[in-house]
Amino acid sequence: MSLKRGGSLFYEAGLEGKGIFGLRLLNEPGDLRQEIFEVSETRDGAPQLTYEKAGEYRITKKFFFGEDRPTFVQEIDFENLSDREKNFTAEIDYALKLGAVHGQDEMSVERVQLSAGEVRSAKLKNLRKGVLATAEPAEWHGLLRRFEALLVKPDWKIVGEESEAEGDNLVSRLKLAPLAVAPGEQRTARLLVYAGPQKYGELKSLGLDFEKILTQGMLGTLRLWMLLGLDYFFHLTGNYGVAILVLTLLIKLLFTPLTHFSYQSMGKMQALQPKMKALQSQHKNDPQRLNKEMMELYRRNRVNPLGGCLPMVLQIPIFIAFYQVLSTAADIKGAAFIGWVRDLSEPDRLFSWPSDLPFIGHSFNLLPVLMIGSMLWQQKLTPQTTADPMQQKIMYLMPIVFGFVFYNLPSGLVLYWLVNNLLTIFHQLVIKRIPVILHHEDR
């Protein structure tokens, strides 16, 4: 008989490994995880493991696997064979096999729990430092790795938990509230286990708030809307790449009024450069007067000197949320766009070479190169609001720096930024056709 059911994550999570959701009774001598259980089957053919301590108790563990979803239920029968009441205080182990994780994969590994309706998490880097313990009651606990989740929901109270990284495994030990069992009686406790992809619809369908793992954190609501938007446009177009294009266009349209005002303000700033230089020369020995005159100049011409930064700053949360969606949502994994872009959750990798190069790796990724080109073009079209040669050089250097930062990020994210740049360039070309009108005193 084999416990290997329901896909690779069940197997890799250790269902055929040491412990098989190992059980320890904290108020009983010995360690059941080191004992040999008798293997059999229920009448329905479900795997069943039994251990009996003569005159004390009998423990029976049964596994019922779902047919059409990556879930199973573990039933644990606590039977009291003694002549006194027993309080079975159980601790249950479960583990997620990590293998060789690095980069994005390592950043996505975490321990999660739902407490008071909120998901709380600990990253792998903290778990590697040693045992991370909590005595906080929780509705469920889980372990995550990129695109996949192992979530455990007992039907009785979780009163504490310990997590740690052991070799290439992430291990969690759940401490559960005592179960009082009278002499000769038996009580059954159940755990629902989800071991599958981080897909919003599938997690939500279980009705246990498992889907909150995809919307945790400060940007949770934004991530949810982006995830639902991508899913909606995917069902309309049948292509996640096209869905990203449509979503990018909608986001750009949302920011168009602000961007339009920003570029108009930057255009006026450029046109006012001669006037600003004259004021700087005229009041070079009176900074207070210079500042007052500059503010008056801006007010007359309805110019915001920081207006050029605002659209960029407001897009940072969208960028981060989009990155998180593409890094965790299993719906995106393996989703192709066109031609060489075969997986939007990975770099586009037009072609590869045998050895790694610094900052680049072992593949040529075309989308980041196109993104650099679009940023340089955009920079050339952007009105220069400063005459400082050093600042101008820095502005032209930034696209190169961004190119290295983006080079090994998911191609879906680079596609979003590239298309956003192209739409911005189109907007800039339109604005350039609109004459800059200054206040009559400054013309």
VEXDREN-2710 file (C-alpha; in Angstrom, 1 decimal):
% VEXDREN-2710
k/r/px/py/pz
1/MET/0.0/0.0/0.0
2/SER/1.3/3.5/-0.9
3/LEU/0.4/6.9/0.5
4/LYS/1.6/8.6/-2.6
5/ARG/-1.6/10.2/-3.8
6/GLY/-2.7/13.6/-5.1
7/GLY/0.4/14.8/-6.9
8/SER/4.0/15.5/-6.4
9/LEU/3.6/18.0/-3.5
10/PHE/1.9/15.3/-1.3
11/TYR/5.0/13.1/-1.9
12/GLU/7.6/15.8/-1.4
13/ALA/5.8/17.0/1.7
14/GLY/6.9/13.8/3.4
15/LEU/3.8/11.6/3.3
16/GLU/6.0/8.6/2.6
17/GLY/8.8/10.0/4.7
18/LYS/9.8/10.0/8.3
19/GLY/6.8/10.6/10.6
20/ILE/3.9/10.6/8.1
21/PHE/2.4/13.6/9.9
22/GLY/4.2/12.4/13.0
23/LEU/2.2/12.5/16.3
24/ARG/3.6/13.0/19.8
25/LEU/1.6/12.9/23.0
26/LEU/3.1/15.6/25.2
27/ASN/1.7/14.3/28.5
28/GLU/2.5/10.6/27.9
29/PRO/6.0/9.0/28.2
30/GLY/7.8/8.0/25.0
31/ASP/7.7/9.4/21.5
32/LEU/5.2/8.0/19.1
33/ARG/7.2/9.3/16.2
34/GLN/9.8/6.6/17.0
35/GLU/7.3/3.8/17.3
36/ILE/6.2/1.3/14.7
37/PHE/2.6/1.6/13.6
38/GLU/0.7/-1.3/12.2
39/VAL/-0.3/-0.6/8.6
40/SER/-3.7/-1.6/7.3
41/GLU/-6.7/-0.3/5.4
42/THR/-10.2/0.8/6.3
43/ARG/-13.2/-0.8/4.7
44/ASP/-13.2/1.9/2.1
45/GLY/-9.6/1.2/1.3
46/ALA/-8.1/4.3/3.0
47/PRO/-4.6/3.9/4.6
48/GLN/-4.7/3.3/8.3
49/LEU/-1.9/3.3/10.9
50/THR/-2.4/1.9/14.4
51/TYR/-0.3/1.9/17.5
52/GLU/-1.4/0.5/20.9
53/LYS/0.2/0.8/24.3
54/ALA/-1.3/-2.0/26.3
55/GLY/-3.6/-0.9/29.1
56/GLU/-3.1/2.8/28.3
57/TYR/-4.3/3.9/24.8
58/ARG/-4.7/3.1/21.2
59/ILE/-4.0/5.6/18.4
60/THR/-5.3/5.1/14.9
61/LYS/-4.5/7.5/12.0
62/LYS/-6.5/7.3/8.8
63/PHE/-5.9/9.2/5.5
64/PHE/-8.8/10.1/3.2
65/PHE/-7.6/11.6/-0.1
66/GLY/-9.7/13.9/-2.2
67/GLU/-10.6/12.9/-5.7
68/ASP/-10.7/16.2/-7.6
69/ARG/-8.6/18.5/-5.5
70/PRO/-5.2/18.4/-3.7
71/THR/-6.6/17.9/-0.3
72/PHE/-6.8/15.0/2.2
73/VAL/-8.3/14.5/5.7
74/GLN/-6.3/12.9/8.4
75/GLU/-8.5/11.3/11.2
76/ILE/-6.9/10.5/14.5
77/ASP/-8.8/8.2/16.9
78/PHE/-7.7/8.6/20.5
79/GLU/-9.0/5.5/22.5
80/ASN/-8.5/5.4/26.2
81/LEU/-7.7/1.8/27.3
82/SER/-7.0/2.8/31.0
83/ASP/-9.3/3.0/34.0
84/ARG/-8.9/6.8/34.4
85/GLU/-9.6/9.8/32.3
86/LYS/-6.9/10.9/29.9
87/ASN/-6.2/14.3/28.4
88/PHE/-4.5/13.7/25.1
89/THR/-2.3/16.7/24.3
90/ALA/-1.1/16.1/20.8
91/GLU/1.8/17.7/18.9
92/ILE/1.7/17.0/15.1
93/ASP/4.7/17.4/12.8
94/TYR/4.5/18.2/9.1
95/ALA/7.2/19.3/6.7
96/LEU/7.8/20.8/3.3
97/LYS/10.7/19.6/1.2
98/LEU/12.6/22.7/0.0
99/GLY/15.4/21.2/-2.1
100/ALA/17.9/23.7/-3.5
101/VAL/16.2/27.1/-3.1
102/HIS/17.8/30.4/-4.1
103/GLY/16.9/33.9/-5.3
104/GLN/13.1/34.3/-5.9
105/ASP/12.4/30.7/-4.7
106/GLU/14.1/31.4/-1.3
107/MET/12.3/34.7/-0.9
108/SER/8.9/33.0/-1.4
109/VAL/9.5/30.3/1.3
110/GLU/7.7/31.1/4.6
111/ARG/5.7/29.8/7.5
112/VAL/2.2/31.2/7.7
113/GLN/-0.7/31.1/10.2
114/LEU/-4.2/32.6/10.4
115/SER/-4.8/34.3/13.7
116/ALA/-7.7/36.6/14.5
117/GLY/-8.6/36.8/10.8
118/GLU/-5.1/37.9/9.7
119/VAL/-2.3/36.0/8.1
120/ARG/1.0/36.3/9.9
121/SER/4.2/34.9/8.4
122/ALA/7.9/34.3/8.9
123/LYS/10.4/34.1/6.1
124/LEU/12.9/31.3/5.5
125/LYS/15.9/33.5/6.5
126/ASN/14.4/33.9/10.0
127/LEU/13.6/30.2/10.3
128/ARG/17.2/29.3/9.4
129/LYS/18.4/31.1/12.5
130/GLY/16.8/28.5/14.8
131/VAL/13.5/27.4/16.2
132/LEU/10.8/30.0/15.8
133/ALA/8.1/29.4/18.4
134/THR/4.7/31.0/19.0
135/ALA/2.0/30.4/21.7
136/GLU/-0.6/32.4/19.8
137/PRO/-3.8/30.6/19.1
138/ALA/-4.4/30.1/15.3
139/GLU/-7.1/28.7/13.0
140/TRP/-4.6/27.1/10.7
141/HIS/-0.9/26.9/9.9
142/GLY/1.0/26.3/6.7
143/LEU/4.3/26.2/4.9
144/LEU/4.7/28.0/1.5
145/ARG/7.2/27.8/-1.3
146/ARG/7.0/29.4/-4.7
147/PHE/3.6/28.7/-6.3
148/GLU/2.8/25.9/-3.8
149/ALA/1.3/25.6/-0.3
150/LEU/1.0/23.0/2.4
151/LEU/-1.8/24.2/4.8
152/VAL/-3.1/22.3/7.8
153/LYS/-6.5/23.0/9.5
154/PRO/-7.3/20.9/12.6
155/ASP/-10.9/20.8/13.8
156/TRP/-9.7/21.5/17.3
157/LYS/-7.8/24.4/18.8
158/ILE/-4.1/25.2/17.9
159/VAL/-2.5/26.6/21.0
160/GLY/1.1/26.9/19.8
161/GLU/3.6/26.1/17.1
162/GLU/7.3/25.7/16.4
163/SER/9.0/26.0/13.0
164/GLU/12.5/25.6/11.8
165/ALA/14.6/24.7/8.8
166/GLU/16.1/21.3/9.1
167/GLY/18.5/20.6/6.2
168/ASP/16.4/20.8/3.0
169/ASN/13.1/20.6/4.9
170/LEU/11.0/23.2/6.5
171/VAL/9.4/21.6/9.6
172/SER/6.5/22.7/11.7
173/ARG/5.2/21.2/14.9
174/LEU/1.6/22.1/15.9
175/LYS/0.6/21.9/19.6
176/LEU/-3.1/21.2/20.0
177/ALA/-5.5/21.7/22.9
178/PRO/-6.0/18.7/25.2
179/LEU/-8.7/16.2/24.3
180/ALA/-10.4/14.7/27.4
181/VAL/-11.3/11.0/26.9
182/ALA/-13.1/9.0/29.6
183/PRO/-12.0/5.4/30.4
184/GLY/-13.1/2.9/27.6
185/GLU/-14.1/5.8/25.4
186/GLN/-12.8/7.1/22.0
187/ARG/-12.6/10.6/20.5
188/THR/-11.8/11.4/16.9
189/ALA/-10.0/14.5/15.8
190/ARG/-9.6/15.6/12.2
191/LEU/-7.1/17.6/10.2
192/LEU/-7.8/19.0/6.7
193/VAL/-4.6/19.3/4.7
194/TYR/-4.2/21.2/1.4
195/ALA/-1.1/20.4/-0.5
196/GLY/-1.2/22.0/-3.9
197/PRO/-0.8/25.1/-6.0
198/GLN/-1.4/28.7/-4.7
199/LYS/-4.4/29.3/-6.9
200/TYR/-6.8/31.8/-5.6
201/GLY/-10.0/30.2/-6.8
202/GLU/-9.1/26.7/-5.6
203/LEU/-8.0/28.0/-2.2
204/LYS/-11.1/30.2/-1.8
205/SER/-13.4/27.3/-2.7
206/LEU/-12.5/25.4/0.5
207/GLY/-14.1/28.2/2.6
208/LEU/-11.3/28.3/5.2
209/ASP/-9.7/31.6/4.3
210/PHE/-6.7/29.8/2.7
211/GLU/-6.8/32.3/-0.1
212/LYS/-5.6/35.0/2.3
213/ILE/-2.0/33.7/1.8
214/LEU/-2.2/35.4/-1.6
215/THR/-3.4/38.7/-0.3
216/GLN/-1.4/39.1/3.0
217/GLY/0.7/42.2/3.8
218/MET/0.3/45.9/3.3
219/LEU/-0.4/45.6/-0.4
220/GLY/-2.8/42.7/0.0
221/THR/-5.9/44.4/-1.4
222/LEU/-3.9/45.7/-4.4
223/ARG/-2.5/42.2/-5.0
224/LEU/-6.0/40.8/-4.9
225/TRP/-7.4/43.2/-7.5
226/MET/-4.4/42.6/-9.8
227/LEU/-4.8/38.9/-9.4
228/LEU/-8.5/39.0/-10.1
229/GLY/-7.9/41.4/-13.0
230/LEU/-5.4/39.1/-14.6
231/ASP/-7.7/36.2/-14.2
232/TYR/-10.6/38.1/-15.7
233/PHE/-8.7/39.2/-18.8
234/PHE/-7.1/35.8/-19.2
235/HIS/-10.6/34.2/-19.5
236/LEU/-11.5/36.9/-22.1
237/THR/-8.3/36.5/-24.2
238/GLY/-6.9/33.0/-23.3
239/ASN/-3.4/34.4/-22.9
240/TYR/-1.9/35.7/-19.7
241/GLY/0.6/37.9/-21.7
242/VAL/-2.3/39.6/-23.4
243/ALA/-4.0/39.9/-20.0
244/ILE/-0.9/41.7/-18.7
245/LEU/-1.0/44.1/-21.7
246/VAL/-4.7/44.9/-21.1
247/LEU/-4.2/45.4/-17.4
248/THR/-1.2/47.6/-18.0
249/LEU/-3.3/49.8/-20.4
250/LEU/-6.0/50.2/-17.8
251/ILE/-3.6/51.2/-15.1
252/LYS/-2.0/53.7/-17.5
253/LEU/-5.4/55.1/-18.4
254/LEU/-6.1/55.4/-14.6
255/PHE/-2.9/57.5/-14.1
256/THR/-3.3/59.5/-17.4
257/PRO/-4.7/62.7/-15.8
258/LEU/-1.9/62.8/-13.2
259/THR/0.8/61.9/-15.8
260/HIS/-0.5/64.6/-18.2
261/PHE/-0.4/67.3/-15.5
262/SER/3.1/66.0/-14.5
263/TYR/4.5/66.3/-18.0
264/GLN/2.9/69.7/-18.6
265/SER/4.5/70.9/-15.3
266/MET/7.9/69.5/-16.5
267/GLY/7.5/71.2/-19.8
268/LYS/6.8/74.6/-18.1
269/MET/9.8/74.0/-15.8
270/GLN/12.0/73.6/-18.9
271/ALA/10.6/76.7/-20.5
272/LEU/11.2/78.6/-17.3
273/GLN/14.9/77.7/-17.1
274/PRO/16.1/81.1/-18.5
275/LYS/13.8/83.0/-16.0
276/MET/15.0/80.8/-13.1
277/LYS/18.7/81.3/-14.0
278/ALA/18.1/85.1/-14.1
279/LEU/16.5/85.0/-10.6
280/GLN/19.4/82.9/-9.3
281/SER/21.9/85.4/-10.7
282/GLN/19.9/88.4/-9.4
283/HIS/19.4/87.1/-5.8
284/LYS/22.5/84.9/-5.4
285/ASN/23.3/86.7/-2.1
286/ASP/19.8/86.5/-0.8
287/PRO/18.6/82.9/-0.6
288/GLN/15.4/83.8/1.3
289/ARG/14.4/86.3/-1.4
290/LEU/15.4/83.9/-4.2
291/ASN/13.2/81.1/-2.7
292/LYS/10.3/83.6/-2.4
293/GLU/10.6/84.7/-6.0
294/MET/10.9/81.1/-7.2
295/MET/7.8/80.1/-5.4
296/GLU/5.9/83.0/-6.9
297/LEU/7.2/82.0/-10.4
298/TYR/5.9/78.5/-9.8
299/ARG/2.5/79.7/-8.5
300/ARG/2.0/82.1/-11.5
301/ASN/2.6/79.3/-13.9
302/ARG/0.8/76.5/-11.9
303/VAL/4.0/74.5/-11.7
304/ASN/4.7/71.8/-9.1
305/PRO/8.5/71.3/-8.9
306/LEU/7.9/67.8/-7.5
307/GLY/5.2/66.9/-10.0
308/GLY/7.4/64.9/-12.2
309/CYS/8.2/62.4/-9.5
310/LEU/4.6/61.8/-8.3
311/PRO/3.4/59.4/-11.1
312/MET/6.6/57.3/-10.6
313/VAL/6.2/57.2/-6.8
314/LEU/2.5/56.2/-7.1
315/GLN/3.4/53.3/-9.4
316/ILE/5.9/51.8/-7.0
317/PRO/3.1/50.0/-4.9
318/ILE/1.6/48.7/-8.2
319/PHE/5.0/47.4/-9.3
320/ILE/5.6/45.6/-6.0
321/ALA/2.1/44.1/-6.0
322/PHE/2.5/42.9/-9.5
323/TYR/5.9/41.4/-8.7
324/GLN/4.4/39.5/-5.7
325/VAL/1.5/38.2/-7.9
326/LEU/3.8/36.9/-10.6
327/SER/6.2/35.4/-8.0
328/THR/3.5/33.4/-6.1
329/ALA/0.3/32.8/-8.1
330/ALA/0.4/29.4/-9.6
331/ASP/-2.0/30.4/-12.4
332/ILE/1.0/32.3/-14.0
333/LYS/3.4/29.4/-13.7
334/GLY/4.1/28.0/-17.2
335/ALA/1.9/30.6/-18.9
336/ALA/3.3/31.5/-22.3
337/PHE/3.0/34.8/-24.2
338/ILE/4.4/34.8/-27.7
339/GLY/7.4/33.1/-29.4
340/TRP/10.3/32.8/-27.0
341/VAL/8.4/34.0/-23.9
342/ARG/7.3/30.5/-22.8
343/ASP/6.8/31.2/-19.0
344/LEU/5.8/34.6/-17.7
345/SER/6.8/33.6/-14.2
346/GLU/10.5/33.2/-15.3
347/PRO/13.0/35.3/-17.4
348/ASP/12.3/35.1/-21.1
349/ARG/15.6/33.4/-22.0
350/LEU/15.9/33.9/-25.8
351/PHE/19.0/31.7/-25.8
352/SER/21.5/30.4/-23.3
353/TRP/25.3/29.7/-22.9
354/PRO/27.2/27.1/-20.8
355/SER/28.5/29.2/-17.9
356/ASP/27.2/32.1/-15.7
357/LEU/28.2/35.7/-16.3
358/PRO/28.2/38.2/-13.5
359/PHE/24.8/39.9/-13.0
360/ILE/23.4/38.2/-16.1
361/GLY/23.6/34.5/-15.5
362/HIS/23.6/31.9/-18.3
363/SER/20.9/33.3/-20.7
364/PHE/20.2/36.3/-22.9
365/ASN/16.9/37.8/-21.9
366/LEU/15.6/40.1/-24.6
367/LEU/12.7/41.8/-22.8
368/PRO/15.0/43.6/-20.3
369/VAL/17.2/44.9/-23.2
370/LEU/14.1/46.2/-24.9
371/MET/13.0/47.8/-21.6
372/ILE/16.4/49.6/-21.3
373/GLY/15.9/50.9/-24.8
374/SER/12.4/52.2/-24.0
375/MET/13.7/53.9/-20.8
376/LEU/16.5/55.6/-22.7
377/TRP/14.0/56.8/-25.4
378/GLN/11.6/58.0/-22.7
379/GLN/14.5/59.8/-20.9
380/LYS/15.3/61.6/-24.2
381/LEU/11.8/62.8/-24.6
382/THR/11.4/63.9/-20.9
383/PRO/11.8/67.7/-20.5
384/GLN/15.1/68.5/-18.7
385/THR/14.3/70.4/-15.5
386/THR/17.9/70.8/-14.5
387/ALA/21.0/72.1/-16.2
388/ASP/23.4/70.2/-13.9
389/PRO/25.5/67.9/-16.2
390/MET/26.1/65.4/-13.4
391/GLN/22.3/65.0/-12.7
392/GLN/21.7/64.5/-16.4
393/LYS/24.3/61.8/-16.6
394/ILE/22.8/60.0/-13.6
395/MET/19.3/60.2/-15.3
396/TYR/20.7/58.5/-18.4
397/LEU/22.6/55.9/-16.3
398/MET/19.4/54.8/-14.4
399/PRO/18.0/52.8/-17.3
400/ILE/21.2/50.7/-17.4
401/VAL/21.0/50.1/-13.6
402/PHE/17.3/49.2/-14.0
403/GLY/18.2/46.8/-16.8
404/PHE/20.5/44.8/-14.5
405/VAL/17.9/44.8/-11.6
406/PHE/15.2/43.6/-14.0
407/TYR/17.3/41.2/-16.0
408/ASN/16.4/38.0/-14.1
409/LEU/13.0/39.0/-12.9
410/PRO/9.8/37.3/-14.2
411/SER/9.3/38.2/-17.9
412/GLY/5.6/39.1/-17.1
413/LEU/6.9/41.9/-14.8
414/VAL/9.4/43.1/-17.4
415/LEU/6.6/43.0/-20.0
416/TYR/4.4/45.2/-17.8
417/TRP/7.2/47.8/-17.3
418/LEU/8.1/47.7/-21.0
419/VAL/4.6/48.3/-22.2
420/ASN/4.1/50.9/-19.5
421/ASN/7.2/52.7/-20.9
422/LEU/5.9/52.5/-24.5
423/LEU/2.5/54.0/-23.5
424/THR/4.3/56.7/-21.6
425/ILE/6.4/57.5/-24.7
426/PHE/3.3/57.7/-26.8
427/HIS/1.8/60.1/-24.2
428/GLN/4.9/62.2/-24.2
429/LEU/4.9/62.5/-28.0
430/VAL/1.3/63.7/-27.8
431/ILE/2.1/66.3/-25.1
432/LYS/5.0/67.6/-27.2
433/ARG/2.6/68.7/-29.8
434/ILE/0.8/70.9/-27.3
435/PRO/2.4/74.3/-26.9
436/VAL/3.6/75.4/-23.5
437/ILE/1.8/78.5/-22.3
438/LEU/3.5/80.5/-19.6
439/HIS/2.1/83.4/-17.6
440/HIS/2.3/86.7/-19.6
441/GLU/4.9/88.1/-17.2
442/ASP/7.3/85.2/-17.9
443/ARG/7.0/84.8/-21.7
END
